[in-house]
Every structure is written in C-alpha cells, then in structure tokens.
Amino acid sequence: MRYKPMFDELFSGMHKVIVGQDEVIRQILVAMLCESNALLEGYPGLAKTLAVKTLAQLMDMNFSRIQNTPDLMPSDVTGTYILTEEHGKREFKFQPGPVFANIVLADEINRATPKTQSALLEAMQEKQVTVGNQTFALELPFFVLATQNPIEQEGTYPLPEAQADRFLLKINVGYPTPDEERKIVDLYSGEAFDKKLRVMATKSQFLHLQQATRQVPIANDIKQRAIDIVLATRAKKDLIQYGASPRASIGLVLAGKARALIEGRNHVSLEDIKAMAYPVLRHRIILNFEAERKGLKQDDIIKEIVDKK
C-alpha cells in the first residue's frame, strides 16, 4: 500500500500531458518495474511517443529516441569509434550511440533491417553493448520501449519471433473515447501551455521499486494458474501452431506482481494474472491456418484460455 501514492502521483503527472490511455500507461510501468522491455502497437497519432517521453521526464531518466528507417545502421544505434586528435596525438575514441540512455524509444522498429533490429538485442537482454572487441555496460535502469504501426506494412521487416520474445509485453494502443478526444482537442488547440513537469520519482527510487516488485507475495495456487495458462497455449494445437515458452510463465508471474504493486495490493490476485495474460502472450503465440481462416486474433484465443482457467 505504501507505494500507491507514488503511482497515483505519476498518473496525475501523466494526465497533465496525456488524456486517457490509463491501461497503456499502467502496462508500460509494469514492463519497467519488471526490468523489461515493451512493444507498443497502434495507429499513428495516438501519443505513443509522447507517453514514453513524459514518463521519462516524470522519473528524471535520460531519454533517447531512435527513428528506425531501412538505411539505419547498427552503429547508428550502438555508437562507433571516431578518430580524434588531442595534443597532436591521434587516437580512436568511442562515441556512444542513442542506446546509452535509461529509456530508449525505438520508433517504428519494424522499419529497420533485421541487422539493425538485432543490434538492440544484446542491450535489451544483457543490458550491455559490444562494439568491436569492447563491451560497455549500460546505466541502470534501462528499458527499450519500441513502437510499430499495424498499417503501412510495405517496406517493413516484421520482428522475428526470437526478438519479439525479448519484449515482456506487447501493448495495444487504442483510439480515445469521444469525450477523451474532445479533451485532447481542447488541450492542444487552445493556448500554449507549459509542459515542464515536476519529477515524481528518481532513478534510485525506481531501482528500489523494481526490487519491491519481486518481493510481492504470490500464492502457490495463483502461480500455478499462471503456469497453466501458458501451458494451455502449447496444448491448443487446433488453433495455435507454436505456444509460449517458459519465459512467458516467468513474465506473467512478474507482471502480476508489478500490477499488484501499482494497484496498492500486498499480494498478487487472479485478476492480475488474467489482466496481464493478454500483453504477455499476444506476441508469443503463432496461430495456425485454421485460426486465421476463422478470422481469429491472438486476443480471442487468449480470452478463451483465460476464461477456462
């Protein structure tokens, strides 16, 4: 319960800039509390970039943005060695790339080539970058929050399953309600307002919150329900070609703990597990031809599994 006021303040700070999108903000926070990465998918203009940038401001974290394009090179992401001259002496000096930040927003990640996409893999998984024969540790906390649009697929490179699996959550960003859209128009079409935000949490406080997340208790029967949901994705051969891996079981339990912490509860409930099953699993299951023929989406099948568990 003692952390809830801090999260309430974070949400109120976000609402000075972002109208609605509470579930999206909550799920981004869940990924960050689990020391993991998130993939945000939604149509252009739904404040995906703005939400991530605002969160970074509220938590006083270094923010960098990578606009992915087909001609983006891996060195444009990780950094490279440049020749410098000091006191008449020449030497190669490492120039860090945009991946050296606390929150890295990889905008339209599916527009980058597979070689460039894979440059983020080591950073996402190992929290380090290797350039040449040298390895550089990234400052903690570190997160990659990537966005992709479900439209304009021409000239894109879909994320390989192995890389998609590195994202703890795939967050669907939907359209605002009519009332929310009216508020957005009022906020951004009126007089210019000061977007300077007060810092709500420091990096060290957030690192403490990450430790607190792992300490949230979960009953054995709830943990088993989470595992059963993941196992069911492998057993449902009539609609799913490939089910989720054990990484999904770990992710679902951790995400449930983070959601409980945000909601101010001192234990994980079944509701936490069921709510987080969708973003944890939707990018980890591959549907077969039969499911596609019926026009089913990943969320439809997850709902069917969750309702039975």
C-alpha positions as CSV (number, residue, x, y, z in Angstrom):
1,M,0.0,0.0,0.0
2,R,2.9,2.4,0.8
3,Y,3.8,2.7,-2.9
4,K,0.4,3.5,-4.2
5,P,0.6,7.3,-3.5
6,M,3.7,7.5,-5.7
7,F,2.0,5.7,-8.6
8,D,-1.1,7.9,-8.1
9,E,1.1,11.0,-8.4
10,L,2.8,9.5,-11.5
11,F,-0.6,9.0,-13.2
12,S,-1.8,12.5,-12.3
13,G,1.5,13.9,-13.7
14,M,0.9,11.9,-16.9
15,H,-2.6,13.2,-17.2
16,K,-1.3,16.8,-17.5
17,V,0.0,15.8,-20.9
18,I,-1.8,12.6,-21.9
19,V,-5.6,12.3,-21.9
20,G,-6.9,8.8,-21.0
21,Q,-4.7,5.8,-22.0
22,D,-4.6,4.6,-18.3
23,E,-4.2,1.0,-19.2
24,V,-1.4,1.7,-21.7
25,I,0.5,3.8,-19.0
26,R,-0.1,1.0,-16.4
27,Q,1.3,-1.6,-18.7
28,I,4.4,0.4,-19.6
29,L,5.0,0.8,-15.9
30,V,4.6,-2.9,-15.4
31,A,7.3,-3.6,-18.0
32,M,9.6,-1.1,-16.4
33,L,9.1,-2.5,-12.9
34,C,9.9,-6.0,-14.2
35,E,13.2,-4.6,-15.6
36,S,11.9,-5.5,-19.1
37,N,11.0,-4.0,-22.5
38,A,7.7,-3.3,-24.1
39,L,6.4,-3.2,-27.7
40,L,3.6,-0.6,-28.3
41,E,1.4,-1.2,-31.3
42,G,-1.2,1.3,-32.5
43,Y,-2.1,3.7,-35.3
44,P,-0.2,6.9,-35.8
45,G,-1.1,9.9,-33.7
46,L,-2.2,8.0,-30.5
47,A,0.5,9.6,-28.3
48,K,2.8,6.5,-28.0
49,T,6.0,8.6,-28.3
50,L,4.6,11.4,-26.1
51,A,3.6,8.9,-23.3
52,V,7.1,7.4,-23.2
53,K,8.8,10.8,-23.2
54,T,6.5,12.1,-20.5
55,L,7.2,9.1,-18.2
56,A,11.0,9.7,-18.7
57,Q,10.5,13.3,-17.6
58,L,8.5,12.4,-14.5
59,M,11.2,10.0,-13.4
60,D,14.2,12.1,-14.3
61,M,15.6,9.4,-16.6
62,N,17.8,10.0,-19.7
63,F,15.6,9.6,-22.8
64,S,16.7,9.0,-26.3
65,R,14.7,8.3,-29.5
66,I,15.7,6.2,-32.4
67,Q,13.7,6.8,-35.6
68,N,14.1,3.5,-37.4
69,T,14.4,3.6,-41.2
70,P,15.6,1.0,-43.7
71,D,19.0,2.7,-44.1
72,L,19.7,2.9,-40.3
73,M,23.0,1.1,-39.5
74,P,23.7,-0.9,-36.3
75,S,26.5,1.6,-35.4
76,D,23.8,4.4,-35.6
77,V,22.2,2.7,-32.6
78,T,25.1,1.4,-30.5
79,G,27.7,4.0,-31.3
80,T,31.1,3.8,-33.1
81,Y,34.8,4.7,-32.8
82,I,35.8,8.0,-34.2
83,L,39.3,9.3,-34.9
84,T,40.1,12.2,-32.6
85,E,43.2,14.4,-32.3
86,E,44.4,15.8,-28.9
87,H,47.8,17.5,-28.3
88,G,49.0,16.4,-31.7
89,K,48.2,12.8,-30.9
90,R,45.6,10.8,-32.9
91,E,43.5,8.1,-31.3
92,F,40.2,6.2,-31.8
93,K,37.6,7.3,-29.2
94,F,34.3,5.6,-28.6
95,Q,31.3,7.8,-29.4
96,P,28.2,6.3,-27.6
97,G,25.0,5.9,-29.6
98,P,21.4,6.7,-28.6
99,V,21.1,3.3,-26.9
100,F,23.1,4.8,-24.0
101,A,20.1,6.2,-22.1
102,N,17.7,5.0,-19.4
103,I,14.7,4.9,-21.7
104,V,15.3,4.2,-25.4
105,L,12.3,4.7,-27.6
106,A,12.7,2.7,-30.8
107,D,10.1,4.3,-33.0
108,E,8.7,2.1,-35.8
109,I,11.1,-0.7,-35.1
110,N,9.7,-2.8,-37.9
111,R,11.1,-0.3,-40.4
112,A,14.7,-1.1,-39.6
113,T,16.5,-4.0,-41.2
114,P,16.9,-7.3,-39.2
115,K,20.7,-6.5,-38.8
116,T,19.8,-3.2,-37.1
117,Q,17.0,-4.7,-35.1
118,S,19.4,-7.3,-33.7
119,A,21.7,-4.5,-32.6
120,L,19.2,-3.8,-29.8
121,L,19.0,-7.5,-28.8
122,E,22.1,-7.5,-26.6
123,A,21.1,-4.2,-25.0
124,M,17.6,-5.5,-24.2
125,Q,18.7,-8.8,-22.8
126,E,22.2,-8.3,-21.3
127,K,22.0,-4.5,-20.5
128,Q,25.3,-4.1,-22.3
129,V,26.6,-3.2,-25.8
130,T,29.6,-4.8,-27.6
131,V,31.4,-2.7,-30.2
132,G,34.4,-4.2,-31.8
133,N,36.1,-6.2,-29.0
134,Q,35.0,-3.9,-26.2
135,T,31.9,-4.3,-24.0
136,F,30.2,-1.3,-22.4
137,A,27.7,-1.7,-19.6
138,L,24.5,0.4,-19.8
139,E,23.4,2.6,-17.0
140,L,20.5,1.1,-14.9
141,P,17.6,1.4,-15.0
142,F,17.5,0.6,-18.8
143,F,14.5,-0.1,-21.0
144,V,13.7,-0.3,-24.7
145,L,10.2,0.8,-25.5
146,A,9.6,0.1,-29.2
147,T,6.6,1.2,-31.3
148,Q,5.2,-0.2,-34.5
149,N,2.2,0.7,-36.7
150,P,-0.3,-2.1,-37.7
151,I,-0.7,-0.3,-41.1
152,E,1.7,0.6,-43.9
153,Q,3.4,-2.8,-43.9
154,E,5.1,-2.2,-47.3
155,G,8.9,-1.8,-46.8
156,T,8.8,-3.1,-43.3
157,Y,10.7,-6.0,-41.7
158,P,8.5,-7.9,-39.2
159,L,10.2,-8.6,-35.9
160,P,11.5,-12.2,-35.8
161,E,9.8,-14.4,-33.1
162,A,13.1,-14.6,-31.2
163,Q,13.3,-10.8,-30.9
164,A,9.6,-10.3,-30.2
165,D,10.1,-12.7,-27.3
166,R,12.6,-10.3,-25.7
167,F,9.7,-7.9,-25.1
168,L,7.9,-8.7,-21.9
169,L,4.7,-7.1,-23.1
170,K,3.0,-6.2,-26.4
171,I,0.8,-3.3,-25.6
172,N,-2.1,-2.4,-27.9
173,V,-2.8,1.3,-28.0
174,G,-6.4,2.1,-29.0
175,Y,-8.3,5.2,-30.0
176,P,-9.6,7.5,-27.3
177,T,-13.3,7.7,-26.4
178,P,-15.3,10.7,-27.9
179,D,-15.1,12.5,-24.5
180,E,-11.3,12.0,-24.3
181,E,-10.9,13.1,-27.9
182,R,-12.7,16.4,-27.0
183,K,-10.4,16.9,-24.1
184,I,-7.4,16.3,-26.3
185,V,-8.6,18.8,-28.8
186,D,-9.2,21.4,-26.1
187,L,-5.8,20.8,-24.5
188,Y,-3.8,21.0,-27.7
189,S,-5.7,23.5,-29.8
190,G,-6.1,26.2,-27.2
191,E,-3.4,28.4,-25.7
192,A,0.1,27.0,-25.4
193,F,0.7,25.5,-22.0
194,D,3.9,24.9,-20.1
195,K,4.8,21.2,-20.4
196,K,7.5,21.3,-17.8
197,L,6.8,18.5,-15.4
198,R,7.8,18.0,-11.8
199,V,10.0,15.0,-11.1
200,M,7.9,12.4,-9.2
201,A,10.5,9.7,-8.7
202,T,14.3,9.5,-9.0
203,K,16.3,6.7,-10.7
204,S,17.4,5.3,-7.3
205,Q,13.8,5.2,-6.1
206,F,12.7,3.4,-9.3
207,L,15.5,0.8,-8.8
208,H,14.1,0.3,-5.3
209,L,10.6,-0.2,-6.8
210,Q,12.0,-2.9,-9.1
211,Q,13.3,-4.8,-6.0
212,A,10.0,-4.3,-4.2
213,T,8.1,-5.8,-7.3
214,R,10.0,-9.1,-6.9
215,Q,9.1,-9.3,-3.2
216,V,5.3,-9.1,-3.7
217,P,3.9,-12.4,-2.4
218,I,2.0,-14.7,-4.8
219,A,0.1,-17.8,-3.5
220,N,1.1,-21.1,-5.0
221,D,-2.3,-21.8,-6.5
222,I,-2.3,-18.4,-8.3
223,K,1.2,-19.1,-9.5
224,Q,0.0,-22.5,-10.8
225,R,-2.9,-20.8,-12.6
226,A,-0.4,-18.5,-14.4
227,I,1.7,-21.5,-15.5
228,D,-1.5,-23.4,-16.6
229,I,-2.5,-20.5,-18.8
230,V,0.9,-20.6,-20.6
231,L,0.9,-24.4,-20.8
232,A,-2.6,-24.2,-22.4
233,T,-1.1,-22.2,-25.3
234,R,1.1,-25.2,-26.2
235,A,-1.8,-27.8,-25.8
236,K,-4.2,-25.9,-28.1
237,K,-3.0,-27.4,-31.3
238,D,-6.3,-26.9,-33.1
239,L,-5.7,-23.1,-33.3
240,I,-2.1,-22.4,-32.2
241,Q,0.9,-23.6,-34.2
242,Y,3.5,-22.6,-31.6
243,G,2.7,-21.9,-28.0
244,A,4.5,-19.7,-25.4
245,S,7.9,-20.6,-23.8
246,P,8.8,-20.8,-20.1
247,R,9.9,-17.2,-20.5
248,A,6.2,-16.3,-20.7
249,S,5.5,-18.1,-17.4
250,I,8.2,-16.1,-15.7
251,G,6.9,-12.9,-17.3
252,L,3.3,-13.5,-16.4
253,V,4.1,-14.0,-12.7
254,L,6.4,-11.0,-12.6
255,A,3.9,-8.8,-14.5
256,G,1.2,-9.9,-12.0
257,K,3.4,-8.8,-9.1
258,A,4.1,-5.4,-10.8
259,R,0.4,-4.8,-11.4
260,A,-0.4,-5.6,-7.8
261,L,2.2,-3.1,-6.6
262,I,0.8,-0.4,-8.8
263,E,-2.8,-1.1,-7.6
264,G,-1.6,-0.9,-4.0
265,R,-2.2,-4.5,-3.0
266,N,0.2,-6.6,-0.9
267,H,-0.3,-9.8,-2.9
268,V,-1.0,-11.0,-6.5
269,S,-4.6,-11.7,-7.3
270,L,-6.0,-13.9,-10.0
271,E,-7.3,-10.8,-11.6
272,D,-3.7,-9.5,-12.0
273,I,-2.8,-12.7,-13.8
274,K,-5.8,-12.7,-16.1
275,A,-5.3,-9.0,-17.0
276,M,-1.6,-9.4,-17.8
277,A,-2.1,-12.6,-19.8
278,Y,-3.1,-10.6,-22.9
279,P,0.0,-8.3,-23.2
280,V,2.4,-11.1,-22.1
281,L,1.1,-13.7,-24.6
282,R,-0.2,-11.9,-27.7
283,H,3.2,-11.7,-29.4
284,R,4.4,-15.1,-28.2
285,I,1.8,-17.4,-29.8
286,I,1.7,-18.1,-33.5
287,L,-1.7,-19.0,-34.9
288,N,-2.2,-21.8,-37.4
289,F,-4.0,-21.7,-40.7
290,E,-7.3,-22.8,-39.1
291,A,-7.3,-19.9,-36.7
292,E,-6.6,-17.4,-39.5
293,R,-9.3,-18.9,-41.7
294,K,-11.8,-18.3,-38.9
295,G,-10.6,-14.7,-38.6
296,L,-9.4,-15.2,-35.0
297,K,-6.8,-12.9,-33.4
298,Q,-4.4,-13.8,-30.6
299,D,-6.5,-11.9,-28.1
300,D,-9.6,-14.0,-29.0
301,I,-7.7,-17.3,-28.2
302,I,-6.1,-15.9,-25.0
303,K,-9.6,-14.9,-23.8
304,E,-10.8,-18.4,-24.5
305,I,-7.9,-19.9,-22.5
306,V,-8.1,-17.4,-19.6
307,D,-11.9,-17.8,-19.2
308,K,-11.4,-21.6,-18.7
309,K,-8.6,-21.2,-16.2
